[in-house]
């Protein structure tokens, strides 16, 4: 006679957009949960800051304001953390792990800083800590890096991992908007937060790249290791010049494992229009991975939103539940067995797009070329156009150059009397 397995009880910490989506999706799958997992899953508690007088989208009897109701409930085996932020989420997760509960989290801010501590706590207590939703919403990327691509030596993880900035750049490219206008449109549609700093300055994408780089390269990378640069300085003129050069501008997260160390950075980048990432538009995200055996792979879809993120969270919940049923918890813990150096931004190599306004007089172009050459910066292509009364615009793309040499050249040029302004400096994917 087949042994009956008791339902697995879970608790949800946080009942905002994602928490509501998790609750909704679990209810949608309730009828066939036993067939998918091997037992039923029941929601036992939902932690909220304060219990509202009325709330029709969840069962009010499940709501609690007290974390002790979850930590001290031995029947709860899986806890979902969708609160966001560092504290109290970190403390609550550690308490749950240390009480023998598996935890599923979507908290990129926390994991990018304290991921090792949380994974170590899960390993010590022989439970699971899963975080598929932390990097690309509904797009599977953590599990593929940890499991499906484990036979590969991953050398590059590159992606568009922030929907807000991708929407803004798409509007600038397709409709000729300037940054502020496109940001206002994104805010109006709910794609941008009231304070969009984390998105438009590259911080959100930086956290995701720290997590993916750690897993892909098997070496711990924290958010502090990631160079971040946002899109606030990008203009419609930059985008037009990029188009003239058969390129588009995207906010890219780039992680590379090189012989001299790991590079992890987020910044606007010119990318050839033929590259698969160039056609990823609006709020869609995509992650491009290169492995020595698999070659190139790309994961594409919705990187945020209530139900796409809930899809990733509930996927982890069901995996954790299967592990409980199969008595095989803690199989996929921390994969960082290396200690690779992380390169400083000045030591990386890249091509550069540069645009500057100079005095329109004899010898200026030669002086610009001379200063670049003195700093080991060679030019792939350069054009000069009239820009106004007695001024000209110089637009150039460099060959691959070490960043500190390029910045030194730009500093020298900026001090020259014949240079009115350096309007743009944007890296080119090479």
Secondary structure, 3 states (H helix, E strand, C coil): CCCCCCCEEEEEECCCHHHHHHHHHHHHCHHHHHHHHCCCEEEEEEECCCCCCCCCCCCHHHEECCCHHHHCCCCEEEEEECCCCCCCHHHHHHHHHHCCCEEEECCHHHHHHHHHHHHHHHHHCCCCEECCHHHHCCCCCHHHHHHHCCCCCEEEEEEECCHHHHHHHHHHHHHCCCHHHHHHHHHHCCCCCCCCHHHHCCHHHHHHHHHHHHHHHCECCCHHHCEECCCCCCCHHHHHHHHHCCEEEEEEEEEEEECCEEEEEEEEEEEECCCHHHHCCCCEEEEEEEECCCEEEEEEEECCCHHHHHHHHHHHHHHHHHHHHCCCCCCCCCCCCECCCECCHHHCEEEEEEEEEEECCCCHHHHHHHHHHHCCCCEEEEEEEEEECCEEEEEEEECCEEHHHHHHHHHHHHCCCCEEEEEEEEEECC
